[in-house]
Amino acid sequence: MITISDKVKNVSKEAINLCKKEFKKIEEIKEHNQQKMLESFIKCRVSESHFTATTGYGYNDRGRDTLDKVYATAFGTQDALVRHNFVSGTHALTVALFGILRPGDEIISITGLPYDTLKSVIGNKNNNEGSLSNFDISFKYIDLNKDGSFDYKKIKNTINNKTKVIYIQRSKGYSFRKSLSYKEINEICAFIKKISEKIIIIVDNCYGEFVEKEEPSQADLIVGSLIKNPGGGISPTGGYIAGKKELVNLCSYRLTSPGMGKEVGATLGLNRELFMGAFNSPNAIGEALKTAVFSSALFEILGFDVYPKYNDPRCDIIECIVLKDKDLLIKFCQGIQKGSPIDSFIAPEPWDMPGYDSQIIMAAGAFTLGSSIELSADAPLKDPYAVWVQGGTNFYSAKVGIMLAADNILK
């Protein structure tokens, strides 16, 4: 058996007792979303024939087209673009932004500065890397209020004739704000549409899919990664863009080429995994939510600040633990790695990761490299030395990883 100190075992039992009520809520959401996903598969008449591989141009790939319909049905949108050749969530967001925006347009982020990897996409006029700014697309941002709510007044005053896209990041990223519920997003969408129906609202939905019973489908486009929530720990790569049909088509022209769009793109035998991942995702997300709630309870008992608390409402799968010490942060991540099924013998160290402005440490002994729906932890090495934990497709395994992280820092 894996060796864990008696102190951590006792705290773990205390944490589990605290979490029972929250676990029950998670099971209710999981059951609702699993039935919704099953209904999507049935409505779209998914069959074995949809798993057949295509090559070359991928014309008439029935599996690819049906997978798009499954996602659109599950998300409650008109259409979807689900492809294995989205290399990341950032790539899918980039395709969405370049698919919609044109020179002279303006994008306003109303959830503050976006996640670090998107800053290079926005760019500035001094670089020549093909960023939005190189195409004369301007960017502004509006911070959320201190309580995590939208600044309605400032949003209204900032929107102007150039504003083409309102950008919303649902998850907190490397910040301490609360993540956003689908209701909050849908409400701000209604508010913005009253100002101008022409404005296009794009939501970075990463880490938030199927955490609640509904998705922020009032947005014009929602975007995410298949190695996070909707891939269910099975999809080996990919991403999605879902929303209004005409906008999804514009995005498809940017992914492939104008005039071809969604009609091309070989699936190379990956359809089976993408379908399986989508079907398994509500269950996997439920396990990840249990892991987040448990880790919050355990580390709060140990005296650390946690966001959100174990019994707070949750809109994504991420748990933030403030360690306030560089060495403890490194020890935490190394403890998570010890409890991973893959590469448990490796001790992660901080490194200069592309797209970030400080060193990053990441622990992720996952079957899919970089998968955030499998148990992982990552953090920038800067004050207050907080770590962001997410994933855990199997709660009982992930629980051990969390306990080993606690044991490692207590030692």
VOMI-657185 format. One line per 8 residues: number of its first residue (from 1); their letters; for each residue z negated, x negated, y negated of N, C-alpha, C. Coordinates in steps of 0.001 Angstrom, whole numbers, plus 500000, padded with zeros to 6 digits. Each point is the difference from the previous one (the first is absolute). Layout:
// VOMI-657185
NUM = A = Z,X,Y,Z,X,Y,Z,X,Y | ...;
// end
This chain:
// VOMI-657185
1 = MITISDKV = 500000,499169,501204,500000,500831,498796,500000,499130,498739 | 500566,500534,498924,500031,499302,498717,498582,499904,499451 | 499634,498822,499541,498634,499775,499530,499852,500436,498542 | 499069,500920,499772,499668,500482,498653,498487,500030,499884 | 499472,499593,498880,498547,499925,499831,499349,501376,500090 | 498739,499997,500398,499255,501263,500113,499890,500700,498644 | 499866,499221,498939,499884,500604,498669,501232,500820,499662 | 501178,499436,500245,501236,500722,499685,500173,501193,500938;
9 = KNVSKEAI = 499605,499864,501251,500078,501140,500933,499129,501152,499520 | 498794,499675,499530,499090,501050,499520,500531,500664,498727 | 500539,499192,499092,500576,500556,498773,501219,500853,500332 | 500762,499580,500991,501169,500756,500431,499608,501391,500502 | 498940,500069,500781,499523,501304,500486,499580,500893,498845 | 499334,499415,499027,499585,500755,498811,501221,500503,499236 | 501012,499149,499881,501220,500382,499278,500733,501124,500717 | 500088,499917,501314,500674,501051,500780,499311,501338,499801;
17 = NLCKKEFK = 498684,500012,499981,499261,501250,499771,500309,500586,498622 | 500131,499129,499002,500337,500462,498657,501403,500608,499950 | 500889,499499,500840,501420,500349,499910,500405,501248,500784 | 499102,500574,500767,500373,501096,500903,500674,501161,499285 | 499448,500395,498864,500568,501124,499246,501392,499643,499480 | 500166,498768,499525,501295,499570,499473,501034,499887,501119 | 499561,499539,501162,500911,499900,501146,500530,501382,500382 | 499158,501006,499912,500432,501355,500331,501084,500477,499035;
25 = KIEEIKEH = 499828,499697,498711,501026,500358,499003,501320,499298,500307 | 499900,498737,500382,501204,499227,500310,500728,500609,501196 | 499257,500419,501012,500619,500610,501180,500733,501288,499633 | 499450,500769,499070,500661,501238,499569,501327,499703,499301 | 499987,498993,499140,501234,499605,499301,501011,499449,500999 | 499527,499195,500933,500875,499403,501004,500676,501081,500840 | 499229,500988,500418,500572,501080,500804,501056,500772,499206 | 499701,500283,498736,500947,500732,499150,501311,499219,499874;
33 = NQQKMLES = 499900,498708,499702,501201,499204,499782,500759,499724,501294 | 499281,499904,501115,500694,499797,501271,500815,501232,500369 | 499440,501177,499741,500756,501228,500254,501205,500102,499072 | 499816,499581,498749,501103,500008,499037,501119,499063,500464 | 499631,498828,500509,501008,499053,500477,500705,500542,501241 | 499246,500584,500909,500616,500596,501195,500982,501090,499605 | 499598,500830,499052,500876,501074,499521,501291,499420,499408 | 499892,498867,499296,501174,499358,499417,500961,499541,501099;
41 = FIKCRVSE = 499462,499413,501066,500833,499555,501112,500687,501184,500668 | 499259,501097,500163,500571,501183,500655,501083,500630,499130 | 499722,500153,498703,500977,500604,499081,501285,499189,499935 | 499870,498677,500052,501166,499119,499884,500675,499740,501344 | 499484,500614,501068,500614,499947,501330,500220,498551,500466 | 498946,499208,499876,500076,498607,500437,500224,499952,501511 | 500929,499148,500410,500299,499881,501427,500154,498540,500392 | 500066,499761,501298,500180,498647,500530,501261,499354,499438;
49 = SHFTATTG = 501020,500804,499760,501267,499455,499505,499859,499350,498630 | 498950,500368,499264,499796,499426,498666,499472,498565,500047 | 499648,499530,501190,499481,498638,500128,501110,498993,500314 | 501237,500477,500154,501121,499130,500362,500314,499022,498872 | 500259,498754,500370,500290,498958,499006,501414,500131,499458 | 500169,499664,498721,501336,499857,499432,500135,498593,499419 | 501249,499557,499878,500286,498673,499446,501065,500139,498909 | 500375,498857,499466,501060,500021,499002,499633,500803,498763;
57 = YGYNDRGR = 500892,500917,499608,499757,500809,498806,498964,501098,500229 | 499793,500373,501251,499025,501051,500283,500453,501391,499614 | 501303,500238,499999,500490,501341,499670,499462,501025,501004 | 499673,501186,499480,499575,501131,500845,498795,499667,500885 | 499068,499231,499459,498760,499698,500732,499089,501217,499912 | 500001,500815,501030,499244,501254,499998,498496,499753,499942 | 499557,498933,500622,498569,499684,499979,499530,499650,498600 | 500774,499160,499300,499666,499616,498624,499910,501228,499102;
65 = DTLDKVYA = 501002,500878,500109,500045,501182,499141,498881,500985,500335 | 499656,500107,501277,498927,500922,500406,498638,499462,499568 | 499820,498685,500054,498740,499408,499544,499786,500302,498512 | 501065,499936,499213,499905,500376,498590,499480,501427,499860 | 500515,500899,500837,499593,501412,499940,498543,500179,500418 | 499564,499234,500999,498606,500084,500445,499055,499623,498862 | 500294,498905,499315,499154,499570,498882,500018,501024,498870 | 501186,500490,499656,500094,500984,498926,499206,501254,500348;
73 = TAFGTQDA = 500065,500434,501241,499270,501197,500436,498499,499762,499958 | 499551,498849,500511,498570,499692,500033,499431,499841,498593 | 500775,499419,499083,499538,499771,498631,500217,501208,499089 | 500778,500975,500455,500273,501170,499170,500960,499696,498868 | 500995,499138,500251,500984,499629,498983,501396,500450,500440 | 500959,499913,499089,501360,500437,500310,500722,499035,500938 | 499736,498718,499856,500737,498996,500757,499164,498730,500116 | 500447,499090,500836,499314,498712,500156,500988,498942,500428;
81 = LVRHNFVS = 499669,498768,499679,500775,498821,500391,499028,499084,500728 | 500096,499952,501330,499071,499221,500827,500808,498923,500713 | 499718,498738,499686,500827,498929,500544,499165,498797,500435 | 500424,499396,501116,499311,498797,500470,500281,498820,499085 | 501111,500034,499228,500350,498845,499179,499378,500005,498613 | 499078,500920,499733,499067,499797,498898,499003,498950,500480 | 499950,498864,499337,499175,498909,500518,498523,500161,499651 | 499692,500876,499041,498611,500213,499593,499932,501240,499115;
89 = GTHALTVA = 498779,500410,499670,499833,501090,499053,500547,499631,498631 | 499797,498741,499593,500526,499529,498721,501524,500095,499972 | 500644,499682,501108,501461,500104,500078,500435,501455,499837 | 499326,500917,500692,500347,501419,499887,499818,500492,498564 | 498914,499580,499347,499764,500375,498606,501071,499409,499081 | 500394,498766,500287,501035,499346,499199,501323,500751,500107 | 500357,500390,501214,501228,500776,500206,499930,501319,499242 | 498831,500651,500039,499835,501273,499290,500167,499814,498492;
97 = LFGILRPG = 499373,498978,499453,500059,499769,498551,501410,499620,499548 | 500636,499086,500735,501359,499600,499632,501013,501114,500296 | 499671,500854,500949,500895,501118,500296,500005,501046,498910 | 498880,500147,499297,499849,501062,498999,500234,499500,498577 | 499462,498836,499664,500019,499514,498615,501346,499388,499622 | 500338,500115,498715,501231,499442,499452,499672,499225,498723 | 500872,499063,499581,499747,499238,498769,499660,500913,498816 | 498957,499602,499279,499539,500783,498860,498890,500978,500345;
105 = DEIISITG = 499754,500213,501305,498932,500914,500426,498637,499339,499873 | 498972,500832,500080,498624,499517,499937,499206,500560,501173 | 499153,499154,500558,499069,500422,501039,498585,499857,499458 | 499163,501011,500240,498597,499965,499588,499123,500172,501234 | 499169,499003,500262,499001,500130,501055,498762,500646,499396 | 499556,501112,500562,498835,500706,499439,498741,499744,500812 | 500066,498993,500875,498806,499583,500756,499700,498528,499741 | 500315,499542,498799,499762,498610,499649,501095,499099,500533;
113 = LPYDTLKS = 499742,498694,499998,500966,499056,500547,500176,500220,501500 | 501227,499977,500483,500213,500200,501437,499457,498840,500824 | 500050,500171,501303,499587,498977,500962,500745,498694,499728 | 499353,498890,500275,500495,498674,499619,501463,499748,500384 | 500398,500406,501212,501346,499659,500472,501088,500729,499218 | 499658,501055,499268,500999,500728,499224,500202,499413,498609 | 499100,499111,499593,500128,499401,498666,501283,499195,499870 | 500403,499339,501070,501248,499233,499971,501213,500925,499946;
121 = VIGNKNNN = 499875,501174,500557,501084,500988,499959,500195,500492,498564 | 498892,500249,499313,500060,500407,498589,500548,498845,499169 | 499455,498801,500214,500491,498777,499385,499808,499932,498509 | 500673,499043,499405,500030,499860,498546,501336,499382,499601 | 500315,500062,498739,501328,499593,499532,500215,498490,500073 | 498944,499259,500288,500117,498542,500069,500447,499508,501374 | 499935,500891,501005,500471,499557,501318,501407,500547,500245 | 500605,499518,501072,501363,500445,500324,500101,500254,501496;
129 = EGSLSNFD = 499017,500728,500515,499909,500223,501439,500512,501376,500409 | 500580,500734,499065,500499,501335,500335,498933,501065,499926 | 498953,499759,499201,498935,500999,499842,500478,501143,499112 | 499185,501029,499888,500342,501152,499154,500245,499574,498563 | 499177,499071,499507,500138,499572,498609,501342,499321,499744 | 500562,499347,501025,501315,499363,499852,501116,501020,499784 | 499728,501239,500379,500973,501076,499827,499629,500898,498818 | 499213,499442,499087,499613,500707,498775,499250,501302,500305;
137 = ISFKYIDL = 499159,499941,501027,499126,501139,500342,498593,499615,499569 | 499433,500747,499085,498698,499650,499427,498861,500613,500811 | 498827,499404,499833,498825,500416,500778,498782,500118,499094 | 499248,501066,500195,498706,500187,499349,498996,500451,501058 | 498732,499815,499694,498990,500547,500915,498842,500604,499224 | 499382,500983,500627,498843,500697,499441,498885,499922,501032 | 498864,499463,499610,498873,499922,500930,499417,501377,500262 | 499423,500148,501168,499230,501207,500293,498727,500008,499150;
145 = NKDGSFDY = 499408,501171,499822,498708,500083,499335,498940,499299,500851 | 498853,499725,499401,498930,499289,500717,499539,500742,501259 | 500119,501328,499995,499594,500778,501175,501115,500100,501046 | 501116,499303,499753,501103,499998,500963,500991,501128,499824 | 499834,500819,498965,500913,501118,499756,501161,499556,499116 | 501051,500796,499969,501155,499704,499163,499667,500232,498524 | 500552,499147,499151,499825,500158,498550,501112,500916,499484 | 499787,501296,500133,501025,501001,499682,500501,499857,498555;
153 = KKIKNTIN = 499087,499811,499069,500379,499937,498589,500901,498794,499735 | 499626,498842,500528,500788,498787,499769,501344,500090,500701 | 500015,500607,501168,501265,500180,500724,500975,500833,499156 | 499510,501100,499468,500848,500878,499183,500516,499273,498763 | 499133,499208,499369,500380,499292,498775,500933,498814,500255 | 499989,499462,501218,500806,498813,500312,501412,500368,500464 | 500130,501120,500679,501320,500428,500476,500935,500207,498809 | 501226,499477,500129,500980,500112,498917,501388,500251,500584;
161 = NKTKVIYI = 501000,499984,499154,501365,500320,500437,500567,498999,500997 | 499488,498770,499990,500477,498972,500931,499353,500101,501374 | 498876,500695,500085,499228,500035,501248,500795,500685,501106 | 500305,499252,501044,500768,500543,501131,499116,500210,501219 | 499053,499052,500223,499168,500043,501202,498532,499880,499634 | 499188,500860,500584,498537,499860,499991,499599,499493,501380 | 499273,498899,500008,499626,499337,501252,498504,500188,500257 | 499665,500393,501224,498603,500230,500388,499695,499201,501263;
169 = QRSKGYSF = 498989,499172,499940,499523,499283,501187,498795,500736,500544 | 500144,500581,501169,498943,500842,500563,498766,499194,500390 | 500210,498865,500637,498887,499201,500497,499477,499061,498924 | 498781,499530,500194,499335,499188,498982,500561,498592,499873 | 500668,499475,501045,500427,498607,499965,498781,499097,499918 | 500133,498857,499340,498860,499101,499809,499233,500394,498734 | 499498,501220,499981,499204,500465,498863,498834,500815,500538 | 499134,500437,499109,498814,500748,500420,500076,501470,499610;
177 = RKSLSYKE = 501170,500424,499561,500156,501415,499660,500080,500818,501279 | 499792,501305,499852,500152,500860,501165,501480,500235,500263 | 500335,500210,501249,501373,500354,500332,500220,501475,499675 | 501253,500391,499912,500329,501326,499482,500310,500992,501114 | 499484,501205,499857,500261,501065,500965,501354,500633,499727 | 500519,500690,501002,501286,500677,499815,499886,501082,498933 | 498826,500628,499874,499814,501040,498983,500081,499411,498598 | 499346,498861,499787,500041,499344,498682,501430,499616,499636;
185 = INEICAFI = 500737,499503,500980,501378,499596,499739,500874,501214,499724 | 499848,501044,500798,500792,501206,499782,499718,500627,498640 | 498740,499927,499553,499633,500564,498686,500640,499211,498862 | 499993,498664,500099,500612,499206,498932,501516,500167,500027 | 500579,500216,501177,501438,500256,500098,500363,501269,499234 | 499206,501056,500176,500258,501262,499297,499888,499804,498493 | 499016,499216,499573,499795,499721,498574,501208,499254,499413 | 500487,499002,500707,501128,499194,499515,501273,500833,499940;
193 = KKISEKII = 500207,500856,500996,501207,500823,500027,500024,501011,498840 | 498827,500368,499508,499951,500881,498825,500457,499257,498741 | 499741,498690,499973,500453,499180,498868,501514,499826,500068 | 500507,499668,501201,501437,499847,500197,500350,500147,501475 | 500875,500940,500299,500454,500194,501379,500852,498835,500481 | 500566,499244,499059,500924,498926,500359,499286,498755,500516 | 498723,499848,499669,499263,498811,500449,499846,500014,501517 | 500225,498838,500605,499898,499854,501452,498673,499326,500334;
201 = IIVDNCYG = 499233,500622,500868,498672,499494,500363,500076,499347,501383 | 499653,498710,500046,500020,499241,501245,498572,499605,500361 | 499598,500295,501225,498653,499688,500477,500057,498918,501074 | 499287,498913,499756,499754,499007,501045,498919,500601,500898 | 500422,500493,501157,499108,500746,500891,499355,499114,501059 | 500190,498676,499905,499476,499080,501009,498492,500180,500205 | 499594,499988,501248,498605,500144,500460,499475,501435,499914 | 500783,500925,499401,499489,501351,499805,500546,501054,500932;
209 = EFVEKEEP = 501078,499687,500727,500639,501008,500840,499051,500556,501063 | 499948,501316,500110,499249,500733,501025,498490,499751,499964 | 499507,499475,498881,498550,499868,499833,499400,501357,499642 | 500789,500800,499270,499616,501365,499676,500936,500950,500747 | 499763,501286,499851,500817,500977,500723,501369,500216,499365 | 500155,499581,498749,501274,500153,499298,500406,498673,499379 | 501283,499899,499653,500539,498834,499310,500316,500366,498546 | 500128,499015,499107,500321,500295,498596,501480,500369,499841;
217 = SQADLIVG = 500406,501097,500624,501416,500362,500091,500560,500590,498716 | 499160,500209,498969,500501,500473,498714,500668,498872,499220 | 499771,498771,500422,500709,498866,499397,501467,500072,500410 | 500852,499380,499220,501430,500009,500318,500327,499079,501166 | 499265,498875,500085,500166,499074,501116,498643,499456,500412 | 499761,499883,501304,498835,499292,500512,500502,498898,500926 | 499345,498846,499921,500531,498792,500643,498890,499293,500763 | 500343,499410,501144,498983,499283,500761,500587,499072,501042;
225 = SLIKNPGG = 499104,499372,500757,500348,498993,501005,499685,500509,501397 | 500828,499640,500959,499773,500417,501383,499046,499079,500756 | 499608,498861,499409,498963,499202,500665,498633,500313,499382 | 499978,501073,499231,498732,500585,499555,499863,501353,500696 | 499471,500980,499323,499620,501265,500637,501060,500678,500868 | 501189,500300,499463,500901,500861,500774,500650,499334,501200 | 499838,498675,500143,500539,499323,501178,499095,500091,501205 | 498765,500453,499787,499090,500252,501108,499636,498790,500834;
233 = GISPTGGY = 500249,498795,499494,499711,498801,500780,501042,499712,501063 | 501096,500769,499984,501063,499828,501003,501293,499521,499354 | 500345,500546,498850,501218,499562,499305,499909,498497,499705 | 500986,499209,500405,499919,498541,499815,500330,499546,498587 | 500627,500863,499201,500391,499670,498633,500512,501275,499341 | 500360,499911,498711,500664,501136,499365,499232,500634,498865 | 500658,500984,499383,499407,500738,498902,500706,501327,499825 | 499552,500779,499030,500607,501310,499773,500003,500341,498519;
241 = IAGKKELV = 500937,500848,499624,500038,500655,498697,500245,501469,500288 | 499137,500872,499497,500141,501435,500256,499903,500754,498685 | 500729,501116,499900,499937,500790,498769,501211,500864,499805 | 500400,500190,498750,501149,500839,499675,501283,499386,500549 | 500849,500869,500532,501186,499543,500718,500910,499117,499150 | 500265,500430,498753,500925,499227,499178,499440,498625,499645 | 498674,499912,499870,499378,498717,499683,499952,499085,501216 | 499738,500573,501164,500031,499212,501232,501401,499435,500220;
249 = NLCSYRLT = 501015,500786,499692,501375,499512,500121,500263,498817,499073 | 499522,500099,498747,500160,498881,499059,499341,498728,500543 | 498830,500167,500585,499298,498847,500584,500784,499422,501176 | 500618,500864,500793,500772,499520,501150,501212,499197,499552 | 500571,500347,498848,501133,499224,499474,499561,498592,499594 | 498750,499872,499583,499486,498684,499642,499655,499202,501250 | 499532,500676,501050,499655,499297,501240,501247,499470,500691 | 501063,500818,500053,501246,499567,500638,501036,499722,498911;
257 = SPGMGKEV = 500830,501001,499671,500961,499844,498908,500425,501383,499519 | 500413,500113,498739,500468,501288,499488,501143,500539,500857 | 499905,501292,500304,501018,500644,500823,499668,500003,501475 | 499188,499049,500463,499601,499953,501412,498608,500592,500200 | 499025,499472,499262,498658,500565,500021,499402,500142,501377 | 499568,501208,500333,499284,500269,501252,500910,500052,501216 | 501310,499991,499787,500938,500213,501103,500180,498770,500880 | 499499,498854,499531,500164,498774,500780,498640,499345,500242;
265 = GATLGLNR = 500009,499072,500945,498774,499261,500305,499634,500123,501464 | 500346,498981,500785,499695,500031,501432,498492,499895,500224 | 499521,500667,501031,498553,500016,500270,499595,499000,501086 | 500989,499433,500712,499762,498847,500881,498923,500243,501060 | 499797,501232,500403,499034,500301,501050,498571,500167,499542 | 499763,500077,498685,498634,500129,499481,499553,501446,499809 | 500918,500954,500200,499638,501397,499740,498791,500467,500799 | 499934,499611,501262,498899,500460,500843,498648,499618,499383;
273 = ELFMGAFN = 499874,498731,499576,498739,499548,499411,499708,500716,498680 | 501028,500262,499207,499779,500671,498720,499567,501445,500212 | 500601,500680,500973,499567,501363,500329,498574,500004,500560 | 499733,499090,500925,498667,499926,500599,498940,499699,498944 | 500323,499085,499082,499053,499652,498943,499683,501187,499120 | 501033,500741,499606,499782,501181,499172,499128,501018,500731 | 500306,500239,501277,499237,500995,500756,498541,499572,500170 | 499767,498709,500183,498649,499495,500244,499187,499809,498723;
281 = SPNAIGEA = 500664,500069,498845,499340,499603,498752,498761,500833,499642 | 499988,501328,500140,498769,500719,499641,498778,499538,500798 | 500201,499714,501281,498886,499523,500821,499565,498604,499571 | 500975,499116,499773,499679,498630,499582,499273,499996,498658 | 500432,500851,499091,499379,500063,498674,498571,500535,500112 | 499778,500952,500886,498649,500497,500226,499063,498898,500472 | 500484,499152,500907,499202,498876,500479,499719,499003,498869 | 501020,499764,499164,499827,499087,498866,498994,500543,498993;
289 = LKTAVFSS = 500017,501304,499797,499031,500620,499079,498576,499869,500531 | 499825,500189,501291,498676,499805,500606,499525,498565,499794 | 500923,499055,500161,499659,498590,499798,499551,499746,498568 | 500707,500596,499036,499648,499828,498585,498631,500590,499693 | 499749,501190,500508,498717,500674,499766,498858,499200,500625 | 500219,499535,501226,498970,499205,500692,499705,498703,499254 | 501045,499284,499575,499785,498734,499298,499276,500217,498683 | 500306,501107,499331,499313,500325,498749,498509,500222,500239;
297 = ALFEILGF = 499680,500789,501023,498601,500290,500304,499246,498747,500419 | 500620,499199,500868,499326,498809,500512,499688,499010,498875 | 500975,499730,499143,499775,498985,498962,499145,500525,498851 | 499977,501308,499814,499061,500548,499013,498562,499826,500497 | 499783,500230,501283,498670,499794,500577,499578,498532,499848 | 500975,499101,500116,499704,498569,499873,499806,499561,498548 | 500194,500920,499056,499694,499705,498605,501182,499635,499119 | 501228,500204,500498,501187,499670,499208,500539,501238,499286;
305 = DVYPKYND = 500658,499776,498868,500690,501089,499311,501281,500324,500755 | 500266,501288,500202,501188,500439,500740,500703,501101,499219 | 501337,500003,500078,500819,501014,499332,501127,500427,500936 | 500100,501282,500361,499030,501061,499717,498809,499921,500947 | 498966,500771,499680,498858,500103,500900,500408,500794,501236 | 499213,499885,501056,500400,500574,501283,500241,501508,499933 | 499279,500697,499099,500132,501459,499934,500796,500477,498783 | 500692,499087,499324,500873,500383,498890,501321,500547,500536;
313 = PRCDIIEC = 500671,500853,499223,501344,500451,500393,500942,498811,500107 | 500954,500057,500929,500922,498888,500215,501445,500468,499848 | 500765,499161,499285,501414,500293,499781,500892,498896,500546 | 499405,498948,500561,500756,498962,500698,499094,499380,501059 | 500521,499016,500726,499245,499422,501125,499246,498741,499612 | 499964,499679,498701,499454,498716,499557,498515,500087,499658 | 499253,499003,500414,498588,499853,499644,499805,498671,499281 | 499332,500039,498861,499723,498789,499228,498528,499632,500130;
321 = IVLKDKDL = 499726,498751,500354,498631,499494,500142,499845,498815,499055 | 499025,500072,499110,499792,498955,498995,498985,498997,500544 | 500456,498774,500246,499158,498978,500619,499386,499032,498988 | 500616,499874,498818,499477,499198,498874,499832,498520,500315 | 500695,499520,501014,499873,498595,500369,501259,499563,500742 | 500577,498897,499562,501248,499510,500594,499837,499699,501486 | 498915,499319,500362,499801,499627,501396,499784,501217,500884 | 499258,500997,499488,499797,501218,500773,501313,500736,500219;
329 = LIKFCQGI = 500854,499986,498981,501311,500645,500103,500834,499364,501116 | 500007,498679,500035,500743,499296,501039,499389,500274,501372 | 498664,499978,500078,499315,500261,501272,500275,501418,500500 | 500053,500959,499063,500290,501396,500374,501369,500080,500680 | 501013,499442,499346,501356,500062,500548,500095,499272,501333 | 499309,498896,500123,500013,499272,501269,499310,500803,501101 | 498985,500799,499626,499344,500871,500972,500921,501108,500471 | 500768,500592,499066,500979,501024,500370,501016,499418,500978;
337 = QKGSPIDS = 500434,498765,499728,500989,499355,500870,499436,499798,501409 | 498714,499677,500080,499374,499814,501317,500044,501264,500844 | 500027,501160,499339,500026,501270,500720,501381,500589,500155 | 501026,499169,499798,501377,500474,500108,500554,499731,501399 | 500855,500890,500516,500554,499776,501339,500989,498839,500047 | 500626,499700,498855,500991,498934,499923,499465,498880,499102 | 500125,498769,500424,499600,498831,499211,498527,500038,499588 | 499157,500455,500893,498562,500063,499700,499384,498610,499827;
345 = FIAPEPWD = 500663,498989,500518,499488,498620,499979,500360,499266,498705 | 500741,500651,499125,500429,499366,498744,499007,500339,498888 | 499699,499028,499151,499132,500226,498837,500865,500041,498745 | 500219,501184,499404,500853,500068,498804,499404,499245,498821 | 500869,499429,499190,499603,499277,498806,500807,500518,498802 | 499487,499857,498785,500739,500430,498808,501297,499212,499844 | 501047,500667,499447,501258,499311,499769,500732,500637,498827 | 501017,499285,499510,500790,500462,498853,501100,500927,500502;
353 = MPGYDSQI = 499695,501272,500078,500930,500984,500547,501004,500431,498932 | 501307,500039,500324,501007,500402,499014,499719,501391,499425 | 500148,500128,498681,499835,501290,499341,498620,500246,499434 | 499052,499046,500190,498629,500180,499530,499633,498890,499011 | 499076,500325,499081,499642,499025,498962,498758,499181,500334 | 499453,500171,501183,498872,499176,500452,500111,499830,501508 | 499222,499077,500545,500027,499810,501448,499541,501280,500709 | 500577,500240,501165,499696,501183,500786,499515,499558,501379;
361 = IMAAGAFT = 499001,500708,500520,499620,499807,501393,500252,501303,500735 | 500567,499887,501179,500352,501189,500778,499559,499805,501448 | 499395,501034,500552,499669,500023,501421,500761,501161,500622 | 500804,499715,501009,500800,501055,500615,500514,499535,501350 | 499206,500191,501021,500451,499678,501344,500683,501210,500592 | 501226,500276,499511,500682,501246,500317,501191,499783,500918 | 500405,501051,500700,501179,499954,500856,501269,499938,499151 | 499955,500596,498807,501111,499935,499051,499552,499159,498811;
369 = LGSSIELS = 500719,498934,499717,499604,499070,498951,499898,500712,498647 | 498821,499893,499376,499793,500618,498693,499678,501471,500045 | 499841,500563,501184,499726,501431,500122,498661,500354,499378 | 500008,500949,499066,498766,500401,499323,499371,501248,500606 | 500630,500575,501019,499375,501115,500704,499163,499466,501164 | 500297,498773,500443,499110,499319,500934,498907,499332,499167 | 498847,499748,500611,498865,499464,499246,500374,498711,499286 | 499776,499975,498697,500278,498806,499212,499070,499967,498794;
377 = ADAPLKDP = 499913,498839,499401,499195,499829,498785,500674,498943,499145 | 500056,500232,498710,500597,499008,499120,499347,500071,498634 | 500139,498907,499252,499333,499929,498701,500529,498830,499188 | 500060,500180,498685,500257,498853,499123,498710,499216,499814 | 500102,498696,499946,498802,499176,499814,499662,499893,498523 | 499399,501046,499477,499555,500007,498614,498842,500985,499868 | 499225,499804,498957,498833,500833,499756,500412,501473,499915 | 499258,500931,500644,498672,499861,500609,500028,499736,501502;
385 = YAVWVQGG = 501075,499400,500491,500121,499663,501413,499780,501223,500889 | 500856,500985,499741,500001,501227,500802,501095,499911,501044 | 499798,500687,501111,500991,500026,501068,500433,501438,500231 | 501292,500176,500285,500552,501322,500264,500340,500084,501484 | 499362,500949,500676,500151,500174,501445,500819,501262,500244 | 500946,499927,500932,500772,501193,500337,500437,499961,501451 | 500302,501163,500512,500575,500111,501335,498974,500060,501116 | 500551,500020,501206,499193,500132,501212,500525,501158,500821;
393 = TNFYSAKV = 501062,499774,500777,500614,501088,500766,499135,500431,501179 | 499008,499199,500327,499040,500330,501059,498605,499743,499431 | 499267,501072,499708,498728,499845,499314,499010,499104,500744 | 499907,500164,501313,498979,499244,500739,500292,498501,499991 | 501270,499637,499971,500354,498595,499861,499750,499519,498570 | 500443,500818,499020,499826,499628,498590,498524,499895,499631 | 499183,500851,500589,498553,499967,499752,499424,498626,500340 | 500459,499425,501103,499538,498670,500401,500413,498967,498956;
401 = GIMLAADN = 501232,500117,499488,500462,499077,498968,499132,500057,498752 | 499624,501197,499589,499136,500168,498827,498619,499404,500267 | 499480,500222,501200,498685,499468,500347,500019,498466,500041 | 501091,499422,500498,500113,498542,500032,500090,499419,498591 | 500663,500743,499099,500061,499556,498605,498597,499986,499382 | 499216,501050,500286,498622,500052,499504,499160,498879,500595 | 500175,499783,501300,499249,498944,500680,500341,498623,499414 | 501263,499801,499701,500451,498708,499507,499408,499667,498633;
409 = ILK = 499874,501015,499115,499460,499702,498674,498469,499923,500028 | 499369,500720,500935,498542,499928,500100,499546,498637,500542 | 500847,499395,500803,499669,498682,500541,500014,498920,498918;
// end
